[in-house]
């Protein structure tokens, strides 16, 4: 596995684990957890969304996209 695939899988597992306890995940959660630039995170999340591996929900209260399985 290359580095890009590895981090993509780690982010997917992170979202999956949070979804199992009924928590959604925002870009800021991933940013804090993995210390990554938000633009890189957005690209990975859009890829996972396009592959239909995750769902995207807009949170009106926080005015941000959130992700879950």
Secondary structure by P-SEA (a helix, b strand, c coil): ccaaaaaaaaaaaaaaaaaaacccccaaaaaaaccccaaaaaaaaaaaaaaccbbbbbbccccbbbbcc
